[in-house]
Amino acid sequence: MVAPESSRLWRRLMTLAEIGAIPGGGVDRQALTEGEASGWRLVIGWGREAGLHPATDAAGNLFLVLPGRDRAVAPVLLGSHLDTQPTGGRFDGAAGVLAALDAVTDLAASGRVPERDCVVVAWMNEEGSRFAPGMMGSEAFCGVRDLAAIRAVRDADGITVGDALDRFLAGFPDLPRRPLAAPVAAYLELHIEQGPVLEAAGCPVGIVTGIQGKKTVSVCLSGAEGHAGTLAMPERRDAVAAFARCAVALHAAIGGLDPAIKFTIGRVQVTPNAPSVIAREVRFSIDLRHPDNAVLDAAGARIAPLCAAEAAPCTVAVTPLVTAPSNAFDPVLRERIGRAAADLGFRAMPLLSAAGHDARHLAGLCPSAMIFVPCRAGISHAPAEWAEPADLAAGTAVLARLLHDLAFATALPLAGPPG
Amino acid sequence: MVAPESSRLWRRLMTLAEIGAIPGGGVDRQALTEGEASGWRLVIGWGREAGLHPATDAAGNLFLVLPGRDRAVAPVLLGSHLDTQPTGGRFDGAAGVLAALDAVTDLAASGRVPERDCVVVAWMNEEGSRFAPGMMGSEAFCGVRDLAAIRAVRDADGITVGDALDRFLAGFPDLPRRPLAAPVAAYLELHIEQGPVLEAAGCPVGIVTGIQGKKTVSVCLSGAEGHAGTLAMPERRDAVAAFARCAVALHAAIGGLDPAIKFTIGRVQVTPNAPSVIAREVRFSIDLRHPDNAVLDAAGARIAPLCAAEAAPCTVAVTPLVTAPSNAFDPVLRERIGRAAADLGFRAMPLLSAAGHDARHLAGLCPSAMIFVPCRAGISHAPAEWAEPADLAAGTAVLARLLHDLAFATALPLAGPPG
């Protein structure tokens, strides 16, 4: 038995983390960049070694296909994403893609041909940091969002997803294109928890019950530019001052609503952003999450009136970007995750995902499930992000067991427990 | 008599404003950029037409010299700056340089040789928007700040003043270098008021009594990065939330101190500035001004304790950048400005400058004075900045009269009025 920290999975995670490495052990490998292309080349190479066939689609998702006996039936998909936040960690996304590759590689090496195709997937732009909002690849694949609308989104430099995607895929001219919105038999995703629950409980395996609801909103405050040394205070329409009042009011009213709410202003863009110029505009992002859709909607509805009350003498425009209600994962697959963990001797517990994942969209297309592994102190989206090799090995073993169930089942979806 | 809007001065102002033109009639021509170099080439060309000799110095100031009879005596300097804010106007700085060029051009055309050199100057980086804080050229020239320290300052892309300056001056290899800190007989600067006083009073000429005191401060709030969807609100150290509390408290306590105070947070930089990442750091600028040095000092002293009280659980570091006490301009030159305006039939009134100017530093080196012209609605540092052609012509005529006094005086400084 290989020690977890000497395993193929762990070595590959650390190798992949060298692409886009930043100080403190973190990774900056944003969507459709040269860094992500390098990640693709590495992962495609590992897939080819295992006999898998790489492919892509019009949305820039990456697939590694182990062909099944009957190519005509819907495949099992399993994976996550390879892109990171600008100051992200080594595990968010990458762990799920490489765990899936590990499981499919072992299946291929067993010599037994599965009933159906087993496909490792890396979704395009899960993070949404370069092009907001994220989960573009899974949204396009699942028909949640039109690809033309996704292609029109621009990054901070004005580059569209369409241009970045065409350039990115031009670097992989030999990859066949799979259709979008093709039938899928089941979807599995392993991910670090990005919260403190599993670590605190001493559980290496989390059975994800669902994903908490999320709203993202963009707010634009418009004032008037002026000279910092000359314009009297009462005559100013200072967008930074208005932003500060709005942010304090929003944090107090929404951030303090109940213990389960998450309220974040993560991006603030000031124009012209010069020390001696009164700002004429501030655009800021709101990320709001709650497991209860009614609370989420009620909190979201307060954003515009709170801003309107505080913004004067500036004007305010509130633009909703994403509303993703909370969802529940497939109960049969959840039961199977628990059974697999028990068979393998790992403690497991159910928990809600506080973070969003591509599995949210797949769950609308096919029976889907997620396996969480603990991460240290709940830290994620930061260089200090860390998962223990043994926990990743446990989660991957459970994923492999579930893949085996699905790969060789003659009929899907799997039936639930009797009674 | 040429109508003011058909004059050489006005046509040149409009031509110069095409370099770095931005929508709405504004200008983006920041220090040591290709745009400023184009401005230099234009102004040097006009100076050469008038028989002036261009030169520079180690701090990247531009000089256009009309030689006097005695080259050994200290020259008269007159000018302003050619750089602008990123969303600046057509008059701030440019009006002063081109008015000075107009006055010296007329003097040269008269055929009479002045007693001493008369030198048009455009100071390097008055605005301080690309490299903060500003007034670098006049500070280096006057020995207020060491050139080595200035050269080490970096812009947002990490480029130092030193590197930008060396590259900029390499584009002007034929310009002789004048020494820094050479004696100056007197300094005159025309500028738009950047406030509403002259317009409201219907006065085309302002006799600037002095410049209000200014402090600039940089504040850094440090928290901890985290995932917007997972980290519970009480466990966060959100630098944006801390910024909002600090900004509200600072505006209330300092911005509301008295009617004469000016308090501005114009620049806010969030790290990593991604919608779904709790910010680990916010750096922001404070620009604080008041005509009374005691009030300025007392207000400045409140910044650090106010931030410390609001920043928790983030930590705060407050770095003072500039403290420029209020100053008074030379009383003899002020009296001469009033007399020149009266002789020419223009209404004139004394007023304090709310904005900082290079003349602040020159006033420590030699007798100095400033002439203000009105600008519409007090708007400056914005594309809507506007000055009437007739007001600019009036201010320039007064400047030319004063230049004449200084150019032909056999002894400087000028004597005050009798009694």
Interface residues (C-beta under 8 A of the other chain):
Chain A: Q85 P86 T87 E127 G128 S129 A132 P133 G134 E193 Q194 G195 Q212 K214 T216 A224 E225 G226 H227 A228 G229 T230 L231 A232 M233 D238 V240 A241 F243 A244 R245 A247 V248 H251 G255 G256 P259 I261 K262 F263 T264 I265 G266 R267 V268 Q269 V270 T271 P272 N273 A274 P275 S276 V277 I278 A279 R280 S285 D287 R289 A354 A355 G356 G378 I379 S380 H381 A382
Chain B: Q85 P86 T87 E127 G128 S129 A132 P133 G134 E193 Q194 G195 Q212 K214 T216 A224 E225 G226 H227 A228 G229 T230 L231 A232 M233 D238 V240 A241 F243 A244 R245 A247 V248 H251 G255 G256 P259 I261 K262 F263 T264 I265 G266 R267 V268 Q269 V270 T271 P272 N273 A274 P275 S276 V277 I278 A279 R280 V282 S285 D287 R289 A354 A355 G356 G378 I379 S380 H381 A382
